[in-house]
Amino acid sequence: MASSNGTATISVQKLIEEKKKKQSARKMEKIMPILLLSTATVSVLTTLGIVFTLLFETFTFFGDVSIKEFLTSKTWYPFSDPGHYGILPLISGTLRVTGIAMIVAVPLGLASAIFLSEYASDKTRRMIKPILEVLAGVPTIVYGFFALTFVTPILQQIIPSLEIFNALSPGIVIGIMITPTIASLSEDAMSSVPNAIREGALALGATKLEVTIKVVLPAAVSGIVASIVLGISRAIGETMIVSIAGGSTPNTGFDITGPIQTMTAYIVQIAQGDAGYGTTIYYSIYAVGFTLFLFTLAMNMIAQWMSRRIREEY
């Protein structure tokens, strides 16, 4: 009799504990969506805050400088009297460095991705990929001094007319820096292609290279394009490398052997305290920052559009 009473007591305790667990689980089910929504809301509000700050300060800048001068003038001398605020030289410097970086990064990144995805063994892939991705974790200021003190002297032996500050050296180093991004994302896209497609092509007599170029790359092209566009956005927004190795001479044209100034490098220059708060020069960094924001936004929109078009075609 006593034994049966003890068993009944234990059963009741278990039922009570299970009920408490279910109640706790229900509470968590109610709380988690609220927490996730709060996190998403913080992200959205942060983005909106950044955009509104840029817009407000940019409008203040255009109260002193005409939009026509800002967009069409080829002279950027904010410290002269009167100041000249034509952003084309900064855009020109940014695009020159970005172009050089992509000429370096796209072939290296795609070649690395193809090797890791299609040719490397599992052991080789596990060894090489982490080493490649270490490059993405190196501080950009280290890359900057590497460009100035190592890459530039080597390039000067090949190109005697190359100045100590130039567009070529930081462009090459930025390309090296974003290579892991393109390689990693492209390799992930190619690895996601089903093996059945590869095996079918090989069964039809295609070589390994033909399968890679004519089957795997077209199937993974949306991810590859996205990785390249992300690399372009990273190159456009790079700050420390161009600030250290590119110089601070805004100019237009296609010369890559002389000093330049990019949009990010100008922001760094003014942020160091070269201009007083509330001056036109101070507000100019917001106008330049907003222009940089529009460039990045445009690249992201182009990437999404291209990815959709490519998916529809394939």
C-alpha positions in Angstrom: 0.0 0.0 0.0 2.8 2.4 0.9 4.6 1.5 -2.2 1.7 2.3 -4.5 1.2 5.7 -2.7 4.9 6.5 -3.3 4.6 5.7 -7.0 1.5 7.9 -7.3 3.3 10.8 -5.6 6.2 10.5 -8.0 3.9 10.4 -11.0 2.1 13.6 -9.8 5.5 15.3 -9.4 6.5 14.4 -12.9 3.2 15.7 -14.2 3.8 19.0 -12.4 7.3 19.3 -13.7 6.2 18.5 -17.3 3.5 21.1 -17.0 6.0 23.7 -15.8 8.3 22.9 -18.7 5.5 23.3 -21.2 4.5 26.6 -19.6 8.1 27.8 -19.9 8.3 26.6 -23.5 5.1 28.5 -24.3 6.5 31.7 -22.7 9.6 31.4 -24.7 7.6 30.9 -27.9 5.8 34.2 -27.1 9.0 36.0 -26.1 11.3 35.0 -29.0 9.3 36.6 -31.8 9.3 39.9 -29.8 13.0 39.7 -29.3 13.7 38.9 -32.9 11.4 41.7 -34.0 13.2 44.1 -31.7 16.5 43.1 -33.1 15.3 43.6 -36.7 13.8 47.0 -35.7 17.1 48.2 -34.2 18.8 47.3 -37.5 16.2 49.2 -39.6 16.2 52.2 -37.3 20.1 52.3 -37.3 20.1 52.3 -41.1 17.4 55.0 -41.2 19.3 57.1 -38.7 22.5 56.9 -40.8 20.6 57.9 -44.0 18.7 60.8 -42.3 22.0 62.1 -40.8 23.7 62.0 -44.1 20.7 63.7 -45.8 20.4 66.5 -43.2 24.1 67.4 -43.2 24.3 67.1 -47.0 21.4 69.5 -47.4 23.2 71.9 -45.1 26.3 71.6 -47.4 24.3 72.4 -50.5 23.0 75.5 -48.8 26.5 77.0 -49.4 27.6 75.0 -52.6 25.5 74.6 -55.7 24.6 71.0 -56.7 25.7 71.9 -60.3 29.2 72.8 -59.1 29.4 69.7 -56.9 28.4 67.3 -59.8 30.1 68.9 -62.8 33.2 70.9 -61.6 36.6 69.2 -62.1 38.2 71.1 -59.3 38.3 69.9 -55.7 40.2 72.4 -53.5 38.1 72.9 -50.3 40.9 74.7 -48.5 41.4 77.4 -51.1 39.7 80.8 -50.9 37.1 80.5 -52.2 36.7 76.8 -52.0 36.1 74.6 -55.0 33.9 71.6 -54.4 33.7 69.6 -57.7 33.5 65.9 -56.7 34.6 64.5 -60.0 38.3 64.3 -59.0 37.4 62.2 -55.9 35.1 59.9 -58.0 37.9 59.6 -60.6 40.4 58.5 -58.0 38.0 56.1 -56.4 37.1 54.4 -59.7 40.8 54.2 -60.8 41.7 52.4 -57.6 38.6 50.2 -57.8 39.3 49.3 -61.4 42.9 48.2 -60.7 41.7 46.2 -57.6 39.1 44.3 -59.7 41.6 43.5 -62.5 43.7 41.8 -59.8 41.0 40.3 -57.6 38.6 38.8 -60.2 41.1 36.5 -62.0 42.8 35.5 -58.7 39.5 35.0 -56.9 37.8 33.0 -59.6 40.9 30.9 -60.2 41.1 30.1 -56.5 37.4 29.3 -56.4 37.6 26.9 -59.4 40.6 25.1 -57.9 39.1 24.7 -54.5 35.7 23.6 -55.8 36.6 21.4 -58.8 40.2 20.2 -58.5 41.4 20.3 -54.9 40.9 17.2 -52.7 39.0 17.6 -49.4 42.3 17.6 -47.4 43.8 20.3 -49.7 40.6 22.4 -49.5 40.5 22.2 -45.7 44.1 23.3 -45.6 44.1 26.1 -48.3 40.7 27.8 -47.7 41.4 28.9 -44.1 44.8 30.2 -45.1 43.2 32.1 -48.0 40.6 33.6 -45.7 43.2 34.8 -43.2 43.9 37.6 -45.7 40.4 38.9 -45.1 41.3 39.3 -41.4 44.4 41.3 -41.8 43.8 45.0 -40.6 43.6 47.3 -43.6 46.2 49.7 -42.0 48.7 46.9 -42.3 47.8 46.5 -46.0 48.3 50.3 -46.4 51.9 50.2 -45.0 52.5 47.1 -47.0 51.5 48.9 -50.2 53.6 52.0 -49.3 56.8 50.4 -48.1 56.9 47.1 -50.0 54.8 47.1 -53.1 55.6 50.7 -54.3 59.4 50.3 -54.2 59.1 47.1 -56.2 56.8 48.8 -58.8 59.2 51.7 -59.0 61.9 49.4 -60.2 59.6 48.3 -63.0 58.0 51.7 -63.7 60.7 54.4 -62.9 58.1 57.2 -63.3 55.9 55.9 -60.5 55.7 58.3 -57.6 55.8 57.3 -54.0 52.1 58.0 -53.7 50.1 56.6 -56.6 46.9 54.7 -57.6 48.6 51.6 -58.8 50.1 50.3 -55.6 47.0 50.7 -53.4 44.8 49.3 -56.2 46.9 46.1 -56.4 46.9 45.7 -52.6 43.1 46.2 -52.4 42.7 43.6 -55.0 44.8 41.2 -52.9 42.7 42.1 -49.9 39.3 41.4 -51.5 40.5 38.2 -53.3 39.4 36.0 -50.4 35.9 37.5 -50.5 35.4 36.7 -54.1 37.1 33.3 -53.8 35.1 32.1 -50.8 31.7 33.2 -52.0 32.3 31.9 -55.6 33.6 28.6 -54.2 30.4 28.3 -52.1 28.3 29.0 -55.2 30.1 26.4 -57.3 30.1 23.8 -54.5 26.3 24.1 -54.3 25.9 22.9 -57.9 24.6 19.3 -57.7 27.2 16.6 -58.4 24.6 14.9 -60.7 25.1 17.7 -63.2 28.9 17.2 -63.2 28.6 13.5 -63.5 26.1 13.8 -66.4 28.4 16.1 -68.3 31.4 13.8 -67.7 29.3 10.8 -68.8 28.7 12.6 -72.1 32.5 12.8 -72.7 33.2 16.3 -71.4 36.6 16.9 -69.9 37.1 18.3 -66.4 37.9 21.7 -67.7 34.9 21.7 -70.0 32.6 20.7 -67.2 33.9 23.5 -65.1 33.7 26.2 -67.7 30.5 25.2 -69.6 28.5 23.6 -66.8 29.5 24.6 -63.3 30.3 28.3 -63.9 27.0 29.0 -65.7 25.1 27.2 -63.0 26.8 29.2 -60.3 27.0 32.5 -62.1 24.5 34.3 -59.9 26.6 33.7 -56.8 29.8 34.6 -58.7 28.3 37.9 -59.9 27.2 38.7 -56.3 30.7 38.0 -55.0 32.2 40.3 -57.6 29.8 43.1 -56.9 30.4 42.7 -53.2 34.1 43.0 -53.9 33.6 46.2 -55.9 31.6 47.7 -53.1 34.4 46.7 -50.7 37.0 48.3 -52.9 35.0 51.5 -53.3 34.6 51.9 -49.6 38.2 51.0 -48.6 39.7 53.8 -46.5 43.1 53.1 -44.9 45.0 51.6 -47.8 44.3 54.6 -50.1 44.8 57.1 -47.3 48.3 55.8 -46.6 49.5 54.8 -50.1 47.4 56.8 -52.5 48.2 60.4 -51.4 45.9 63.4 -51.1 45.9 65.0 -54.5 42.5 65.0 -56.1 42.6 64.9 -59.9 40.8 63.6 -62.9 42.1 61.6 -65.8 43.5 58.1 -66.2 47.0 58.5 -64.7 47.7 55.7 -62.2 51.4 56.6 -61.6 50.8 59.8 -59.6 49.1 60.7 -56.4 45.3 60.6 -56.1 42.6 61.1 -53.5 39.5 58.9 -53.1 36.3 59.8 -51.5 37.1 57.8 -48.4 40.6 59.3 -48.1 39.2 62.8 -48.2 36.8 61.9 -45.4 39.7 60.6 -43.3 41.7 63.8 -44.0 38.9 66.1 -42.8 38.0 63.8 -39.9 41.5 64.3 -38.5 40.6 67.8 -37.5 41.7 69.8 -40.5 38.4 71.7 -40.6 36.4 73.4 -37.9 32.9 72.2 -36.9 30.1 73.9 -38.8 32.2 75.1 -41.7 31.5 74.3 -45.3 34.5 72.0 -45.4 33.2 70.1 -42.4 29.8 69.6 -44.1 31.5 68.5 -47.3 32.5 65.2 -45.7 28.8 64.4 -45.4 28.2 65.3 -49.0 31.0 63.0 -50.0 29.8 60.3 -47.7 26.3 60.5 -49.1 27.8 60.1 -52.6 29.7 57.1 -51.4 26.5 55.7 -50.0 24.7 56.1 -53.3 27.6 54.3 -55.1 27.3 51.3 -52.7 23.5 51.3 -52.9 23.7 51.3 -56.7 26.1 48.4 -56.7 23.9 46.3 -54.4 20.8 47.0 -56.5 22.7 46.1 -59.6 23.8 42.8 -58.0 20.2 41.9 -57.0 19.0 42.7 -60.5 21.7 40.7 -62.2 21.1 37.8 -59.9 17.4 37.7 -60.7 18.0 38.0 -64.4 20.6 35.2 -64.4 18.3 32.9 -62.4 15.5 33.5 -64.8 17.8 32.7 -67.8 19.2 29.5 -66.2 
